[in-house]
Amino acid sequence: MAMPVAAVSSNVLNLGDQTYLVELFPMAAYAVRAPDGVIMWFNSRATELWGRTPVVGDTDERFCGAYKLHCADGSPIAHCDTPVAAALRTGTAVHEQEVVIERPDGTRITVSVHIDPVRDKEGAIVGVVNFFHDITERKQAERNTGLLAAIVGFSEDAIVSKNLDGIITSWNESAERMFGYTAEEAVGQHITLIVPSDRRNEEVTIIERLRRGESIEHFETVRVRKDGTTLDISLTISPVKDSAGRVVGASKVARDITERKRAELALAEQARLLDLSTDAILVRDAADRVTYWNSGAWHLYGYTREEALGHVTHELLRTEFPASLESINEQLHRDGHWTSELVHRRKDGQQILVASRWVVDRSAYGNSWSVLETNSDVTERKRFEQAVKESELSVRLLQAQDDERRRIARELHDGVGQLLATMSINVSRVIREKSNLSLDAARCAEENSNLIEQVSKDIRTVSYLLHPPLLDELGLQSALQWYVDGFADRSKIATKLEMRLGLDRLPQDYELCLFRIVQECLTNVHRHSGSSTALVRLVRAPGEIRLDVRDEGRGVNKETRLKISSGQSAGVGLRGMRERLKQLGGSLEIESTGSGTTVTAVVPLQGAAPSGGQCDHLAIPGIV
């Protein structure tokens, strides 16, 4: 059974779980209840035009969700005097009334409202629904065209008068030259004399508008000459009124725009082709103001064509030049072109680097007329090149560091170590003859022997720490076992080593990388953690090797953790570990709390797997 119209209307105020339906409206809409005007619902298009989001059912939000309202002439409107409030009081619909909305940010837009009362089944007003849409651009266009009066005084323009029946009453010399008819031939004829048959409907519309007292400005159309050829013209038509103010005819000013249309067509084709370019292409005049802005410039910088036109490019893009602008312009006008890299800022504030090419377009007299500028975004390319350079430098520095450690270790072992061995032999001979020495001399000889033995041991330890020979001779597992045992003995930190690597040795660069990371981590545990224990776990899994170094100390401080999480450098040691892993495609993660820190390094092994099946888990304690 069909619902009565009145009942349907009243249900518009209470949509319940069907409120989503208001989003289907093609324009902004909202509803208020009677008699207090409290807002019952609104759609997102309404909030976009208001610039704010009111609260449904709030008694402080009455009649309208806008921040402020104004009449079309700019005078303010109190919320209780809005068209919606009037419709609630009188029950009269309001259609196509223009209202100005002021948003909280101060911007204003003009809207056209369509307001209808909502009645219940008995016909009583229970609310009002307002549908409104933005006509700001249309009003702006009307204001712009309104600034241009009927231009009839230029001799190069055809000036024609006609009555409301379309009969020509005057015809100037420019009209004779433009259309080919003399005044005697044209006056008294219907204006369709110069109107192509397929455009006769335009005259009907023009006459209707003139009867309403409307003016028509810069109406572009096509007319026909006496010889049958057509021409593009721009019409400005003003109503002619008698002394009583009644419209009795019209005055037309026609300007031949055929050449302009041809030029516009050619320019439009050129602009279409330029818009196909992914580069930012712009043209600026002698004052550096933008006169052309292609779609590539829009996409690169974020400014639309409308936002960019008329602005000084260097101010709009906040350009950073490689030299003074004066010297750049001097070279540009001397050579006719200029190329370099510039730093620009996008609309969103992001800084980019562009390869910029400028070319001067000169007038027929040799004067500089405009500059064609083409900009290509090279930001990512430059970042990549810089990253490659930094990576290559890091690789060379780490390699040089390892080579130098190996050289110093060899010098200590082969040079200083041999000298100490010789000294030990000589002192041993002296000790064998100590019966021939005084008691003090014999005691000094024995002390020197002990000192030489201790120095030899320290030199050997330093040499092995710089580059343990076990790493080259027996591999990572033996070298780590030696290092962890020695670390535990020297630092008095109970250190445990757990390894599950299988029988196969890893590539030399992998073993060196993992050894240096363990060395760096345990050094940090000793220096900074305050922990009494440490755990080193090294596991080989399918496709990767995982290294964990864990302590139970005070953890990493907040400032250092923030640097690590943001990718900033938190020390030479951490940066060195990251660079070593980066060479092998690995990654480094650090987790730290007040109860300890865990450093995890993962190195991928393409196609690698533990040999000889799954190895037993080895728990090899250090000094505990």
Secondary structure in CASP SS format (residue, H / E / C, confidence):
PFRMAT SS
TARGET T0000
AUTHOR 0000-0000-0000
METHOD secondary structure of the structure
MODEL  1
M C 1.00
A C 1.00
M C 1.00
P C 1.00
V H 1.00
A H 1.00
A H 1.00
V H 1.00
S H 1.00
S H 1.00
N H 1.00
V C 1.00
L C 1.00
N C 1.00
L C 1.00
G H 1.00
D H 1.00
Q H 1.00
T H 1.00
Y H 1.00
L H 1.00
V H 1.00
E H 1.00
L H 1.00
F C 1.00
P C 1.00
M C 1.00
A E 1.00
A E 1.00
Y E 1.00
A E 1.00
V E 1.00
R E 1.00
A C 1.00
P C 1.00
D C 1.00
G C 1.00
V E 1.00
I E 1.00
M E 1.00
W E 1.00
F E 1.00
N C 1.00
S H 1.00
R H 1.00
A H 1.00
T H 1.00
E H 1.00
L H 1.00
W H 1.00
G C 1.00
R C 1.00
T C 1.00
P C 1.00
V C 1.00
V C 1.00
G C 1.00
D C 1.00
T C 1.00
D C 1.00
E C 1.00
R E 1.00
F C 1.00
C C 1.00
G C 1.00
A C 1.00
Y C 1.00
K E 1.00
L E 1.00
H E 1.00
C E 1.00
A C 1.00
D C 1.00
G C 1.00
S C 1.00
P E 1.00
I E 1.00
A C 1.00
H H 1.00
C H 1.00
D H 1.00
T C 1.00
P H 1.00
V H 1.00
A H 1.00
A H 1.00
A H 1.00
L H 1.00
R H 1.00
T H 1.00
G C 1.00
T C 1.00
A C 1.00
V E 1.00
H E 1.00
E E 1.00
Q E 1.00
E E 1.00
V E 1.00
V E 1.00
I E 1.00
E E 1.00
R C 1.00
P C 1.00
D C 1.00
G C 1.00
T C 1.00
R E 1.00
I E 1.00
T E 1.00
V E 1.00
S E 1.00
V E 1.00
H E 1.00
I E 1.00
D E 1.00
P E 1.00
V E 1.00
R E 1.00
D C 1.00
K C 1.00
E C 1.00
G C 1.00
A C 1.00
I E 1.00
V E 1.00
G E 1.00
V E 1.00
V E 1.00
N E 1.00
F E 1.00
F E 1.00
H E 1.00
D E 1.00
I C 1.00
T H 1.00
E H 1.00
R H 1.00
K H 1.00
Q H 1.00
A H 1.00
E H 1.00
R H 1.00
N H 1.00
T H 1.00
G H 1.00
L C 1.00
L C 1.00
A C 1.00
A C 1.00
I C 1.00
V C 1.00
G C 1.00
F C 1.00
S C 1.00
E C 1.00
D C 1.00
A E 1.00
I E 1.00
V E 1.00
S E 1.00
K E 1.00
N E 1.00
L C 1.00
D C 1.00
G C 1.00
I E 1.00
I E 1.00
T E 1.00
S E 1.00
W E 1.00
N C 1.00
E H 1.00
S H 1.00
A H 1.00
E H 1.00
R H 1.00
M H 1.00
F H 1.00
G C 1.00
Y C 1.00
T C 1.00
A H 1.00
E H 1.00
E H 1.00
A H 1.00
V C 1.00
G C 1.00
Q C 1.00
H E 1.00
I H 1.00
T H 1.00
L H 1.00
I H 1.00
V C 1.00
P C 1.00
S H 1.00
D H 1.00
R H 1.00
R H 1.00
N H 1.00
E H 1.00
E H 1.00
V H 1.00
T H 1.00
I H 1.00
I H 1.00
E H 1.00
R H 1.00
L H 1.00
R H 1.00
R C 1.00
G C 1.00
E C 1.00
S C 1.00
I E 1.00
E E 1.00
H E 1.00
F E 1.00
E E 1.00
T E 1.00
V E 1.00
R E 1.00
V E 1.00
R C 1.00
K C 1.00
D C 1.00
G C 1.00
T C 1.00
T E 1.00
L E 1.00
D E 1.00
I E 1.00
S E 1.00
L E 1.00
T E 1.00
I E 1.00
S E 1.00
P E 1.00
V E 1.00
K E 1.00
D C 1.00
S C 1.00
A C 1.00
G C 1.00
R C 1.00
V E 1.00
V E 1.00
G E 1.00
A E 1.00
S E 1.00
K E 1.00
V E 1.00
A E 1.00
R E 1.00
D E 1.00
I C 1.00
T H 1.00
E H 1.00
R H 1.00
K H 1.00
R H 1.00
A H 1.00
E H 1.00
L H 1.00
A H 1.00
L H 1.00
A H 1.00
E H 1.00
Q H 1.00
A H 1.00
R H 1.00
L H 1.00
L H 1.00
D H 1.00
L C 1.00
S C 1.00
T C 1.00
D C 1.00
A E 1.00
I E 1.00
L E 1.00
V E 1.00
R E 1.00
D E 1.00
A C 1.00
A C 1.00
D C 1.00
R E 1.00
V E 1.00
T E 1.00
Y E 1.00
W E 1.00
N C 1.00
S H 1.00
G H 1.00
A H 1.00
W H 1.00
H H 1.00
L H 1.00
Y H 1.00
G C 1.00
Y C 1.00
T C 1.00
R H 1.00
E H 1.00
E H 1.00
A H 1.00
L C 1.00
G C 1.00
H C 1.00
V E 1.00
T H 1.00
H H 1.00
E H 1.00
L H 1.00
L C 1.00
R C 1.00
T C 1.00
E E 1.00
F C 1.00
P C 1.00
A C 1.00
S C 1.00
L H 1.00
E H 1.00
S H 1.00
I H 1.00
N H 1.00
E H 1.00
Q H 1.00
L H 1.00
H H 1.00
R H 1.00
D H 1.00
G C 1.00
H E 1.00
W E 1.00
T E 1.00
S E 1.00
E E 1.00
L E 1.00
V E 1.00
H E 1.00
R E 1.00
R C 1.00
K C 1.00
D C 1.00
G C 1.00
Q C 1.00
Q E 1.00
I E 1.00
L E 1.00
V E 1.00
A E 1.00
S E 1.00
R E 1.00
W E 1.00
V E 1.00
V E 1.00
D E 1.00
R E 1.00
S C 1.00
A C 1.00
Y C 1.00
G C 1.00
N C 1.00
S E 1.00
W E 1.00
S E 1.00
V E 1.00
L E 1.00
E E 1.00
T E 1.00
N E 1.00
S E 1.00
D E 1.00
V C 1.00
T H 1.00
E H 1.00
R H 1.00
K H 1.00
R H 1.00
F H 1.00
E H 1.00
Q H 1.00
A H 1.00
V H 1.00
K H 1.00
E H 1.00
S H 1.00
E H 1.00
L H 1.00
S H 1.00
V H 1.00
R H 1.00
L H 1.00
L H 1.00
Q H 1.00
A H 1.00
Q H 1.00
D H 1.00
D H 1.00
E H 1.00
R H 1.00
R H 1.00
R H 1.00
I H 1.00
A H 1.00
R H 1.00
E H 1.00
L H 1.00
H H 1.00
D H 1.00
G H 1.00
V H 1.00
G H 1.00
Q H 1.00
L H 1.00
L H 1.00
A H 1.00
T H 1.00
M H 1.00
S H 1.00
I H 1.00
N H 1.00
V H 1.00
S H 1.00
R H 1.00
V H 1.00
I H 1.00
R H 1.00
E C 1.00
K H 1.00
S H 1.00
N H 1.00
L C 1.00
S C 1.00
L H 1.00
D H 1.00
A H 1.00
A H 1.00
R H 1.00
C H 1.00
A H 1.00
E H 1.00
E H 1.00
N H 1.00
S H 1.00
N H 1.00
L H 1.00
I H 1.00
E H 1.00
Q H 1.00
V H 1.00
S H 1.00
K H 1.00
D H 1.00
I H 1.00
R H 1.00
T H 1.00
V H 1.00
S H 1.00
Y H 1.00
L H 1.00
L H 1.00
H C 1.00
P C 1.00
P H 1.00
L H 1.00
L H 1.00
D H 1.00
E H 1.00
L C 1.00
G C 1.00
L H 1.00
Q H 1.00
S H 1.00
A H 1.00
L H 1.00
Q H 1.00
W H 1.00
Y H 1.00
V H 1.00
D H 1.00
G H 1.00
F H 1.00
A H 1.00
D H 1.00
R H 1.00
S H 1.00
K C 1.00
I C 1.00
A E 1.00
T E 1.00
K E 1.00
L E 1.00
E E 1.00
M E 1.00
R E 1.00
L C 1.00
G C 1.00
L C 1.00
D C 1.00
R C 1.00
L C 1.00
P C 1.00
Q H 1.00
D H 1.00
Y H 1.00
E H 1.00
L H 1.00
C H 1.00
L H 1.00
F H 1.00
R H 1.00
I H 1.00
V H 1.00
Q H 1.00
E H 1.00
C H 1.00
L H 1.00
T H 1.00
N H 1.00
V H 1.00
H H 1.00
R H 1.00
H H 1.00
S H 1.00
G C 1.00
S C 1.00
S C 1.00
T E 1.00
A E 1.00
L E 1.00
V E 1.00
R E 1.00
L E 1.00
V E 1.00
R E 1.00
A E 1.00
P C 1.00
G C 1.00
E E 1.00
I E 1.00
R E 1.00
L E 1.00
D E 1.00
V E 1.00
R E 1.00
D E 1.00
E C 1.00
G C 1.00
R C 1.00
G C 1.00
V C 1.00
N C 1.00
K H 1.00
E H 1.00
T H 1.00
R H 1.00
L H 1.00
K H 1.00
I H 1.00
S H 1.00
S C 1.00
G C 1.00
Q C 1.00
S C 1.00
A C 1.00
G C 1.00
V H 1.00
G H 1.00
L H 1.00
R H 1.00
G H 1.00
M H 1.00
R H 1.00
E H 1.00
R H 1.00
L H 1.00
K H 1.00
Q H 1.00
L C 1.00
G C 1.00
G C 1.00
S E 1.00
L E 1.00
E E 1.00
I E 1.00
E E 1.00
S E 1.00
T E 1.00
G C 1.00
S C 1.00
G E 1.00
T E 1.00
T E 1.00
V E 1.00
T E 1.00
A E 1.00
V E 1.00
V E 1.00
P E 1.00
L C 1.00
Q C 1.00
G C 1.00
A C 1.00
A C 1.00
P C 1.00
S C 1.00
G C 1.00
G C 1.00
Q C 1.00
C C 1.00
D C 1.00
H C 1.00
L E 1.00
A E 1.00
I E 1.00
P E 1.00
G C 1.00
I C 1.00
V C 1.00
END
